[in-house]
């Protein structure tokens, strides 16, 4: 009996020893595995850390490069100040109540040197109907300039210096570099230089608020596409002055502002590049024309068309000009009932295969890519079907046919 008990005790101790040994071995195995994993991951972690450091260095180098490519505000102003001018024209006296003040009245604006032949770019509304204007540089030298070309639809004019009124040695002309306005992005810093309220050589700064605005031309029923919106102050007298990027390039021409609102507008530089050569050569620019008025399709307008989903996208044709390009191929406008509500009308969904979601898309495409005599294909939606209509663009008729009031963009 005692012998059996002794054997049982020995067996129990042996089992306990083996159990403890297994536990110890398990703990050692776990720790060994963890160490191996840490060692194997260490190079990866080190590599990731090194990549993050390299990325930081690259980002800092890129930012430094961008800073180096941009000029300081002071250096940009010094670079361009001799190329920005003040333009003065006489205002005809009032025929209703003439007075000594009205007989000597003048309008002020700005402009900038375009080439070394004495040509200067400004707004059409700055020169108005004048044939001759005065040009004053920042150093006080004053010249007479002929108005060589104007375009009321884009509010662009070209004048050319012909006579030195101060009898001093003319300064060398430094044409400003014209940039590419299609590359603009919201948030980019810009500079406006001009002569607000006759205060020569004034610089204001701001950012690009939007680069795809439609800027209506007062009384004409047309708009300037891709106008630049900025919060740089544009006051009366700034019109015709350059809107510059941080490299000192002209990316727009200041043309209008909502006084006291911090909202200003500029004609895009790509329009200047496209239109000015024609103004120099011919004195005018011919705009391609569809012969219709239209509006971006909204949910309310969509409800006026039977069977049309409220989220349908396109441009609703409002009216058609008789014998215009759209009229000749049978484009249908909308009909207004006795309650003033519109019904029907074709919906333009594409032009030359390009999707049209809003009126700005249609106007911008034609203005930037087409000329008078070019053929285009409009895709329209009518009565549940899509139709392709090919037409030839005509020249936009004289503005006198549309002029309901004297155009007076702000600032003058």
JOGI-V232699 format. One record per pair of residues at least 6 apart in sequence whose ideal C-beta (glycine too) atoms are under 8 Angstrom apart, sorted by the first residue. I is the first residue (numbers start at 1). J is the second residue. D is the distance in Angstrom with one decimal. If there is no record, write none. Layout:
BEGIN
I | J | D
I | J | D
END
This chain:
BEGIN
69 | 247 | 6.8
70 | 246 | 4.1
70 | 247 | 6.5
71 | 79 | 7.2
71 | 246 | 6.3
71 | 247 | 6.5
71 | 248 | 5.9
73 | 191 | 6.8
73 | 203 | 7.3
73 | 205 | 6.6
76 | 191 | 6.1
76 | 244 | 6.4
76 | 246 | 7.2
76 | 248 | 4.7
77 | 191 | 7.7
77 | 193 | 7.1
77 | 203 | 5.3
79 | 248 | 5.1
80 | 112 | 7.7
80 | 174 | 7.9
80 | 176 | 6.1
80 | 193 | 6.4
80 | 242 | 7.0
80 | 244 | 6.8
80 | 248 | 6.0
81 | 138 | 5.3
81 | 193 | 7.4
81 | 201 | 5.8
82 | 137 | 6.6
82 | 138 | 6.1
82 | 139 | 7.3
82 | 171 | 6.3
82 | 174 | 5.8
83 | 112 | 5.5
83 | 113 | 4.3
83 | 173 | 7.7
83 | 174 | 4.8
83 | 175 | 6.9
83 | 176 | 5.1
84 | 110 | 6.4
84 | 111 | 7.5
84 | 112 | 5.2
84 | 113 | 8.0
84 | 138 | 7.0
84 | 193 | 5.0
84 | 194 | 6.7
84 | 201 | 7.2
84 | 241 | 6.0
84 | 242 | 6.5
85 | 110 | 6.9
85 | 111 | 5.0
85 | 112 | 7.0
85 | 113 | 7.3
85 | 120 | 6.2
85 | 135 | 5.0
85 | 136 | 6.2
85 | 137 | 5.6
85 | 138 | 7.8
86 | 108 | 6.5
86 | 109 | 7.6
86 | 110 | 6.3
86 | 111 | 7.9
86 | 135 | 7.4
86 | 136 | 4.5
86 | 195 | 4.5
86 | 198 | 7.4
86 | 200 | 5.7
86 | 237 | 8.0
87 | 108 | 7.2
87 | 109 | 4.7
87 | 110 | 6.5
87 | 111 | 5.0
87 | 120 | 7.7
87 | 122 | 5.6
87 | 126 | 5.6
87 | 127 | 7.2
87 | 133 | 5.4
87 | 134 | 7.1
87 | 135 | 5.9
87 | 136 | 8.0
87 | 145 | 7.8
87 | 159 | 7.3
87 | 240 | 6.4
88 | 106 | 5.2
88 | 107 | 7.2
88 | 108 | 5.7
88 | 133 | 6.4
88 | 134 | 4.4
88 | 135 | 8.0
88 | 136 | 7.1
89 | 106 | 6.4
89 | 107 | 5.3
89 | 126 | 7.5
89 | 127 | 6.1
89 | 128 | 6.3
89 | 130 | 4.3
89 | 133 | 4.6
89 | 134 | 7.4
90 | 105 | 7.3
90 | 106 | 5.5
90 | 130 | 7.2
91 | 102 | 7.6
91 | 105 | 4.2
91 | 106 | 6.0
91 | 107 | 5.4
93 | 99 | 7.7
93 | 102 | 4.3
93 | 103 | 4.7
93 | 105 | 7.1
94 | 102 | 5.1
107 | 126 | 7.2
107 | 128 | 6.9
107 | 412 | 5.8
108 | 195 | 6.3
108 | 198 | 5.3
108 | 236 | 7.8
108 | 237 | 5.0
108 | 412 | 7.9
109 | 122 | 6.0
109 | 123 | 6.3
109 | 125 | 8.0
109 | 126 | 3.2
109 | 127 | 7.9
109 | 195 | 7.5
109 | 237 | 6.5
109 | 239 | 4.8
109 | 240 | 4.6
109 | 412 | 7.3
110 | 122 | 6.8
110 | 126 | 7.5
110 | 193 | 7.7
110 | 194 | 3.7
110 | 195 | 5.0
110 | 237 | 6.7
110 | 238 | 6.0
110 | 239 | 6.3
110 | 240 | 4.4
110 | 241 | 3.5
110 | 254 | 7.3
111 | 120 | 4.5
111 | 121 | 6.0
111 | 122 | 3.6
111 | 126 | 7.2
111 | 135 | 7.1
111 | 159 | 7.0
111 | 240 | 4.5
111 | 241 | 7.1
112 | 120 | 6.6
112 | 121 | 5.9
112 | 122 | 7.9
112 | 176 | 5.2
112 | 240 | 7.6
112 | 241 | 6.6
112 | 242 | 4.6
112 | 250 | 6.8
112 | 253 | 7.8
113 | 119 | 7.7
113 | 120 | 5.8
113 | 173 | 5.3
113 | 174 | 6.2
113 | 175 | 5.0
113 | 176 | 6.2
114 | 120 | 6.0
114 | 121 | 4.8
114 | 158 | 7.1
114 | 175 | 5.8
114 | 176 | 7.6
114 | 276 | 6.8
115 | 173 | 7.6
115 | 175 | 5.1
116 | 173 | 4.9
116 | 175 | 6.0
117 | 160 | 7.3
118 | 145 | 7.6
118 | 160 | 5.3
118 | 161 | 3.6
118 | 162 | 7.6
118 | 173 | 6.5
119 | 148 | 7.4
119 | 158 | 5.8
119 | 159 | 7.3
119 | 160 | 5.1
119 | 161 | 7.9
119 | 280 | 6.7
120 | 135 | 6.4
120 | 145 | 6.6
120 | 158 | 7.3
120 | 159 | 5.1
120 | 160 | 7.3
120 | 161 | 7.1
121 | 156 | 7.0
121 | 157 | 7.5
121 | 158 | 6.2
121 | 240 | 7.3
121 | 253 | 6.6
121 | 272 | 6.4
121 | 276 | 6.4
122 | 157 | 5.3
122 | 158 | 8.0
122 | 159 | 6.4
122 | 239 | 7.6
122 | 240 | 3.4
122 | 253 | 7.8
123 | 155 | 5.1
123 | 156 | 7.0
123 | 157 | 6.3
123 | 239 | 4.7
123 | 240 | 4.4
123 | 253 | 6.9
123 | 255 | 5.4
123 | 267 | 7.9
123 | 409 | 7.5
124 | 150 | 4.9
124 | 151 | 6.2
124 | 152 | 5.3
124 | 154 | 7.6
124 | 155 | 4.8
124 | 156 | 6.0
124 | 157 | 4.6
125 | 155 | 6.0
125 | 239 | 6.7
125 | 255 | 7.9
125 | 407 | 6.1
125 | 408 | 7.0
125 | 409 | 5.3
125 | 412 | 6.8
126 | 157 | 6.8
126 | 239 | 5.3
126 | 240 | 4.7
126 | 412 | 7.7
127 | 133 | 5.7
127 | 147 | 5.0
127 | 150 | 6.6
127 | 157 | 4.8
127 | 159 | 6.6
130 | 147 | 6.1
131 | 146 | 6.8
131 | 147 | 5.5
132 | 144 | 6.1
132 | 145 | 7.1
132 | 146 | 6.1
132 | 147 | 7.0
133 | 144 | 7.7
133 | 145 | 5.4
133 | 147 | 6.6
133 | 159 | 6.0
134 | 142 | 6.0
134 | 143 | 7.2
134 | 144 | 6.3
134 | 145 | 7.4
134 | 165 | 7.2
135 | 142 | 6.9
135 | 143 | 4.7
135 | 144 | 7.5
135 | 145 | 4.8
135 | 159 | 7.1
135 | 161 | 6.1
136 | 142 | 4.7
136 | 143 | 7.8
136 | 200 | 7.4
137 | 143 | 7.9
137 | 171 | 6.3
138 | 200 | 6.1
138 | 201 | 5.0
139 | 171 | 6.3
140 | 166 | 7.1
141 | 164 | 7.3
141 | 166 | 5.1
141 | 168 | 5.6
141 | 170 | 6.6
141 | 171 | 6.4
142 | 164 | 7.9
142 | 165 | 4.5
142 | 166 | 5.1
143 | 161 | 4.7
143 | 162 | 7.6
143 | 163 | 6.2
143 | 164 | 5.6
143 | 165 | 6.0
143 | 166 | 7.9
143 | 170 | 7.7
144 | 161 | 7.4
144 | 162 | 5.7
144 | 163 | 4.1
144 | 165 | 6.0
145 | 159 | 4.2
145 | 160 | 5.8
145 | 161 | 4.9
145 | 162 | 6.3
146 | 159 | 6.5
146 | 160 | 5.4
146 | 162 | 5.4
147 | 157 | 6.4
147 | 158 | 7.7
147 | 159 | 5.3
148 | 158 | 5.1
148 | 159 | 6.4
148 | 160 | 5.0
148 | 279 | 7.0
148 | 280 | 6.6
148 | 283 | 6.4
149 | 157 | 6.7
149 | 158 | 4.4
149 | 276 | 7.9
149 | 278 | 7.6
149 | 279 | 2.9
149 | 280 | 6.1
149 | 282 | 7.3
149 | 283 | 4.4
149 | 284 | 6.4
149 | 285 | 7.9
150 | 156 | 7.5
150 | 157 | 4.5
150 | 158 | 7.7
150 | 279 | 7.0
150 | 283 | 7.6
150 | 284 | 7.2
151 | 157 | 7.3
151 | 275 | 5.9
151 | 279 | 6.2
151 | 284 | 6.5
151 | 285 | 4.6
152 | 217 | 7.2
152 | 220 | 7.1
152 | 399 | 5.0
152 | 407 | 6.7
153 | 217 | 6.4
153 | 220 | 6.9
153 | 222 | 5.7
153 | 224 | 7.8
153 | 285 | 7.7
153 | 287 | 5.5
153 | 396 | 6.7
153 | 399 | 6.7
154 | 224 | 5.9
154 | 267 | 6.6
154 | 271 | 5.7
154 | 275 | 5.5
154 | 285 | 7.0
154 | 287 | 8.0
155 | 217 | 6.7
155 | 224 | 6.7
155 | 255 | 5.5
155 | 267 | 6.3
155 | 409 | 6.6
156 | 253 | 7.3
156 | 267 | 6.6
156 | 271 | 7.1
156 | 272 | 6.4
156 | 275 | 5.4
156 | 276 | 6.7
156 | 279 | 6.8
156 | 285 | 7.9
157 | 240 | 8.0
157 | 279 | 7.3
158 | 276 | 6.0
158 | 279 | 4.6
158 | 280 | 5.8
164 | 170 | 5.8
176 | 242 | 6.0
176 | 244 | 8.0
176 | 248 | 7.8
176 | 249 | 7.6
176 | 250 | 5.0
177 | 248 | 7.1
177 | 249 | 4.8
177 | 250 | 6.7
178 | 249 | 6.9
178 | 250 | 5.1
178 | 269 | 5.2
178 | 272 | 6.3
178 | 273 | 5.7
179 | 245 | 5.9
179 | 247 | 7.4
179 | 249 | 3.4
179 | 250 | 6.0
179 | 251 | 4.5
179 | 269 | 5.5
180 | 251 | 7.6
180 | 269 | 6.9
180 | 270 | 6.7
181 | 211 | 6.9
181 | 226 | 7.0
181 | 228 | 6.8
181 | 251 | 5.0
181 | 252 | 6.1
181 | 268 | 3.7
181 | 269 | 4.3
181 | 270 | 4.7
181 | 271 | 7.8
182 | 226 | 7.8
182 | 268 | 7.8
182 | 270 | 5.8
184 | 208 | 5.4
184 | 211 | 4.3
184 | 228 | 6.8
184 | 245 | 7.9
184 | 251 | 6.1
185 | 208 | 6.8
185 | 211 | 7.5
186 | 207 | 7.7
186 | 208 | 5.5
186 | 209 | 6.8
186 | 210 | 6.3
186 | 211 | 6.9
187 | 207 | 5.6
187 | 208 | 6.4
188 | 207 | 6.4
188 | 208 | 4.7
188 | 245 | 6.7
188 | 246 | 7.7
189 | 205 | 6.6
189 | 206 | 7.5
189 | 207 | 5.7
189 | 245 | 7.8
189 | 246 | 5.6
190 | 205 | 7.1
190 | 206 | 6.0
190 | 207 | 6.5
190 | 208 | 6.0
190 | 230 | 5.7
190 | 232 | 5.8
190 | 243 | 5.6
190 | 244 | 6.5
190 | 245 | 6.2
190 | 246 | 7.9
190 | 251 | 7.0
190 | 252 | 7.8
191 | 203 | 6.1
191 | 204 | 7.4
191 | 205 | 5.4
191 | 232 | 7.0
191 | 243 | 7.2
191 | 244 | 4.5
191 | 245 | 7.9
191 | 246 | 7.7
192 | 203 | 7.2
192 | 204 | 4.9
192 | 205 | 7.6
192 | 206 | 7.3
192 | 230 | 7.2
192 | 232 | 4.3
192 | 233 | 7.0
192 | 234 | 5.8
192 | 238 | 6.2
192 | 241 | 6.4
192 | 242 | 7.7
192 | 243 | 5.4
192 | 244 | 7.7
192 | 254 | 5.4
192 | 264 | 7.1
192 | 266 | 7.8
193 | 201 | 7.5
193 | 202 | 7.0
193 | 203 | 5.1
193 | 241 | 5.4
193 | 242 | 5.9
193 | 244 | 6.9
194 | 202 | 6.3
194 | 234 | 7.8
194 | 237 | 6.3
194 | 238 | 3.8
194 | 239 | 7.4
194 | 240 | 7.1
194 | 241 | 2.9
194 | 242 | 7.9
194 | 254 | 6.1
195 | 201 | 7.4
195 | 202 | 6.5
195 | 237 | 4.7
195 | 238 | 7.1
195 | 241 | 7.2
196 | 202 | 5.4
196 | 233 | 7.5
196 | 234 | 7.8
196 | 235 | 3.8
196 | 236 | 6.5
196 | 237 | 4.4
196 | 238 | 5.0
196 | 411 | 7.6
197 | 235 | 6.3
197 | 236 | 6.2
197 | 237 | 5.3
198 | 237 | 5.8
199 | 237 | 7.3
202 | 238 | 7.8
204 | 232 | 4.9
204 | 233 | 4.2
204 | 234 | 7.7
205 | 232 | 5.7
206 | 230 | 4.9
206 | 231 | 4.1
206 | 232 | 3.1
206 | 233 | 7.3
206 | 264 | 7.7
207 | 230 | 6.7
207 | 231 | 6.2
207 | 232 | 7.7
208 | 228 | 6.4
208 | 229 | 7.5
208 | 230 | 6.0
209 | 229 | 4.3
209 | 230 | 5.7
209 | 231 | 5.7
209 | 263 | 7.5
210 | 228 | 7.5
210 | 229 | 4.2
211 | 226 | 6.6
211 | 228 | 5.4
211 | 229 | 7.5
211 | 268 | 7.4
212 | 226 | 5.6
212 | 360 | 6.2
212 | 364 | 7.5
213 | 226 | 7.4
213 | 227 | 4.4
213 | 228 | 7.3
213 | 229 | 5.1
213 | 265 | 6.7
214 | 223 | 4.2
214 | 224 | 7.3
214 | 225 | 6.1
214 | 227 | 6.9
214 | 359 | 7.2
214 | 360 | 5.4
214 | 363 | 6.6
215 | 223 | 5.9
215 | 224 | 4.3
215 | 227 | 3.7
215 | 255 | 7.4
215 | 256 | 6.7
215 | 265 | 5.3
215 | 267 | 7.8
216 | 222 | 7.7
216 | 223 | 5.0
217 | 223 | 6.5
217 | 224 | 6.6
217 | 407 | 6.1
217 | 409 | 7.7
218 | 405 | 6.5
218 | 406 | 7.9
218 | 407 | 4.3
218 | 408 | 5.9
218 | 409 | 6.2
219 | 402 | 7.4
219 | 403 | 5.5
219 | 404 | 4.8
219 | 405 | 3.9
219 | 406 | 6.9
219 | 407 | 5.4
220 | 399 | 5.7
220 | 402 | 4.9
220 | 403 | 6.4
220 | 407 | 6.7
221 | 293 | 7.3
221 | 402 | 5.1
222 | 396 | 7.6
222 | 402 | 7.3
223 | 363 | 6.5
224 | 267 | 6.1
224 | 271 | 7.1
225 | 360 | 6.6
225 | 363 | 4.7
225 | 364 | 4.1
225 | 367 | 5.0
225 | 368 | 7.3
226 | 268 | 4.9
226 | 270 | 7.3
226 | 271 | 7.4
226 | 364 | 5.6
226 | 367 | 8.0
226 | 368 | 7.5
227 | 255 | 7.8
227 | 265 | 5.1
227 | 266 | 6.8
227 | 267 | 6.5
227 | 268 | 6.6
228 | 243 | 6.6
228 | 251 | 7.2
228 | 252 | 4.5
228 | 265 | 6.7
228 | 266 | 4.3
228 | 267 | 7.7
228 | 268 | 5.8
229 | 263 | 6.6
229 | 264 | 7.3
229 | 265 | 5.9
230 | 243 | 6.7
230 | 264 | 5.1
230 | 265 | 7.6
230 | 266 | 6.5
231 | 262 | 4.9
231 | 263 | 6.9
231 | 264 | 7.1
232 | 243 | 7.2
232 | 264 | 6.0
233 | 257 | 7.5
233 | 262 | 7.2
233 | 264 | 6.9
234 | 254 | 4.9
234 | 256 | 7.2
234 | 257 | 3.6
234 | 264 | 3.3
234 | 265 | 7.4
234 | 266 | 7.7
234 | 411 | 6.7
235 | 257 | 6.5
235 | 259 | 7.0
235 | 411 | 5.8
236 | 259 | 7.6
236 | 410 | 7.4
236 | 411 | 3.4
236 | 412 | 5.6
237 | 411 | 6.3
237 | 412 | 8.0
238 | 254 | 4.8
238 | 257 | 7.1
238 | 264 | 7.9
238 | 411 | 6.0
239 | 254 | 6.0
239 | 255 | 5.7
239 | 256 | 7.4
239 | 409 | 7.2
239 | 411 | 5.3
239 | 412 | 6.8
240 | 253 | 6.4
240 | 254 | 7.0
240 | 255 | 7.6
241 | 253 | 7.3
241 | 254 | 4.9
242 | 250 | 4.6
242 | 252 | 7.6
242 | 253 | 6.4
242 | 254 | 7.4
243 | 250 | 7.1
243 | 251 | 5.9
243 | 252 | 3.8
243 | 253 | 6.6
243 | 254 | 5.5
243 | 266 | 4.3
244 | 250 | 6.1
244 | 251 | 6.8
245 | 251 | 5.0
249 | 269 | 7.9
250 | 269 | 5.4
250 | 272 | 7.5
251 | 266 | 7.9
251 | 268 | 7.4
251 | 269 | 4.9
252 | 266 | 3.2
252 | 267 | 6.0
252 | 268 | 5.6
252 | 269 | 5.6
253 | 266 | 5.8
253 | 267 | 4.6
253 | 269 | 7.6
253 | 272 | 6.3
254 | 264 | 6.6
254 | 265 | 7.8
254 | 266 | 5.1
255 | 265 | 5.9
255 | 266 | 6.0
255 | 267 | 5.2
255 | 409 | 6.1
256 | 264 | 7.0
256 | 265 | 4.5
256 | 409 | 4.4
256 | 410 | 5.4
256 | 411 | 7.0
257 | 263 | 6.7
257 | 264 | 4.0
257 | 265 | 6.8
257 | 410 | 6.0
257 | 411 | 5.8
258 | 264 | 7.6
258 | 410 | 6.9
259 | 410 | 6.3
259 | 411 | 7.4
270 | 368 | 7.0
271 | 367 | 7.7
274 | 368 | 7.4
275 | 285 | 4.8
278 | 284 | 7.1
278 | 285 | 4.5
278 | 286 | 7.7
279 | 285 | 6.0
286 | 371 | 7.7
286 | 372 | 5.1
286 | 395 | 4.8
286 | 396 | 7.2
287 | 367 | 7.3
287 | 372 | 7.7
287 | 395 | 7.2
287 | 396 | 4.1
288 | 366 | 5.5
288 | 367 | 7.6
288 | 370 | 4.8
288 | 371 | 5.7
288 | 372 | 5.2
288 | 374 | 6.6
288 | 393 | 4.0
288 | 394 | 7.5
288 | 395 | 7.5
288 | 396 | 7.2
289 | 324 | 7.0
289 | 325 | 6.9
289 | 372 | 7.7
289 | 393 | 6.3
289 | 394 | 5.2
289 | 395 | 6.3
289 | 396 | 4.0
289 | 397 | 7.3
290 | 324 | 7.0
290 | 325 | 5.6
290 | 326 | 5.4
290 | 366 | 6.9
290 | 391 | 7.6
290 | 393 | 6.9
291 | 320 | 6.7
291 | 321 | 4.1
291 | 323 | 7.8
291 | 324 | 2.0
291 | 325 | 4.9
291 | 326 | 4.8
291 | 327 | 6.0
291 | 394 | 6.8
292 | 317 | 5.6
292 | 318 | 7.5
292 | 319 | 6.7
292 | 320 | 5.2
292 | 321 | 6.6
292 | 324 | 6.9
292 | 326 | 4.3
292 | 331 | 6.3
292 | 333 | 6.9
293 | 317 | 7.7
293 | 318 | 4.6
293 | 319 | 4.8
293 | 333 | 8.0
294 | 315 | 4.6
294 | 316 | 6.2
294 | 317 | 5.1
294 | 318 | 5.7
294 | 348 | 6.6
294 | 359 | 5.8
294 | 362 | 6.8
295 | 301 | 7.0
295 | 315 | 6.9
295 | 316 | 5.6
295 | 318 | 5.9
295 | 359 | 6.0
296 | 315 | 6.0
296 | 316 | 7.7
296 | 357 | 7.7
296 | 358 | 4.2
296 | 359 | 4.8
296 | 360 | 7.8
297 | 312 | 6.4
297 | 313 | 6.5
297 | 314 | 5.0
297 | 315 | 6.4
297 | 316 | 4.9
297 | 347 | 6.2
299 | 310 | 4.6
299 | 311 | 7.6
301 | 316 | 5.3
301 | 342 | 7.1
302 | 308 | 5.0
302 | 309 | 6.9
302 | 310 | 4.9
302 | 311 | 7.8
302 | 312 | 5.5
303 | 310 | 6.6
304 | 334 | 7.6
304 | 341 | 6.6
304 | 342 | 5.5
304 | 343 | 5.3
304 | 344 | 7.5
305 | 316 | 8.0
305 | 343 | 7.6
305 | 344 | 6.4
305 | 345 | 7.4
305 | 347 | 7.5
307 | 384 | 6.3
308 | 347 | 7.8
312 | 347 | 7.2
312 | 381 | 7.6
313 | 349 | 7.3
313 | 357 | 4.8
314 | 347 | 4.1
314 | 348 | 5.7
314 | 349 | 4.4
314 | 356 | 6.2
314 | 357 | 7.2
314 | 381 | 6.4
315 | 347 | 6.8
315 | 348 | 4.4
315 | 349 | 8.0
315 | 356 | 5.6
315 | 358 | 6.8
315 | 359 | 5.3
315 | 361 | 7.7
315 | 362 | 5.5
316 | 334 | 6.6
316 | 345 | 5.2
316 | 346 | 7.8
316 | 347 | 5.5
316 | 348 | 8.0
317 | 326 | 7.5
317 | 331 | 6.0
317 | 332 | 6.7
317 | 333 | 5.1
317 | 334 | 6.7
317 | 345 | 4.9
317 | 346 | 4.7
317 | 347 | 7.3
317 | 348 | 6.6
317 | 380 | 7.7
318 | 333 | 5.8
318 | 334 | 5.5
318 | 342 | 7.4
318 | 345 | 6.6
319 | 333 | 4.7
319 | 334 | 7.6
320 | 326 | 5.4
320 | 327 | 4.9
320 | 331 | 6.0
320 | 332 | 7.5
320 | 333 | 4.5
321 | 327 | 6.3
324 | 394 | 6.6
325 | 391 | 4.4
325 | 392 | 6.1
325 | 393 | 5.9
325 | 394 | 5.4
326 | 378 | 7.9
326 | 391 | 6.6
328 | 391 | 6.6
329 | 389 | 4.7
329 | 390 | 7.0
329 | 391 | 4.7
330 | 389 | 7.0
331 | 346 | 5.5
331 | 378 | 7.2
331 | 380 | 6.8
331 | 389 | 6.5
332 | 344 | 6.9
332 | 345 | 6.2
332 | 346 | 4.8
332 | 382 | 6.8
333 | 345 | 5.5
333 | 346 | 7.6
334 | 342 | 4.4
334 | 343 | 6.3
334 | 344 | 5.4
334 | 345 | 3.2
335 | 342 | 7.0
335 | 343 | 5.1
335 | 344 | 5.6
335 | 345 | 7.5
336 | 342 | 5.4
336 | 343 | 7.6
337 | 343 | 6.3
346 | 380 | 4.3
346 | 381 | 7.0
346 | 382 | 5.1
347 | 380 | 6.2
347 | 381 | 4.3
347 | 382 | 7.5
348 | 356 | 5.5
348 | 362 | 6.4
348 | 378 | 5.6
348 | 379 | 7.2
348 | 380 | 5.6
349 | 355 | 7.1
349 | 356 | 6.0
349 | 379 | 5.2
349 | 380 | 6.8
349 | 381 | 5.5
349 | 386 | 7.0
350 | 356 | 5.6
350 | 378 | 7.5
350 | 379 | 3.8
351 | 362 | 6.3
351 | 365 | 5.7
351 | 366 | 7.5
351 | 376 | 5.9
351 | 377 | 7.1
351 | 378 | 5.7
351 | 379 | 7.3
352 | 365 | 7.7
352 | 376 | 5.7
352 | 377 | 5.6
353 | 377 | 7.5
353 | 379 | 7.8
354 | 361 | 7.6
354 | 365 | 6.3
355 | 361 | 7.7
356 | 362 | 5.3
356 | 365 | 7.9
366 | 376 | 7.4
366 | 393 | 7.2
370 | 376 | 6.5
370 | 393 | 5.8
371 | 393 | 7.5
372 | 393 | 5.9
372 | 394 | 6.5
372 | 395 | 4.7
373 | 392 | 6.6
373 | 393 | 6.7
374 | 392 | 7.3
374 | 393 | 5.2
375 | 390 | 6.0
375 | 391 | 7.0
375 | 392 | 5.4
375 | 393 | 7.6
376 | 390 | 7.3
376 | 391 | 6.2
376 | 393 | 6.4
377 | 388 | 5.4
377 | 389 | 7.0
377 | 390 | 4.9
377 | 391 | 8.0
378 | 388 | 7.4
378 | 389 | 5.0
378 | 390 | 8.0
378 | 391 | 6.9
379 | 386 | 6.0
379 | 387 | 7.3
379 | 388 | 5.5
379 | 389 | 8.0
380 | 386 | 7.2
380 | 387 | 5.3
380 | 389 | 6.3
381 | 387 | 7.9
END
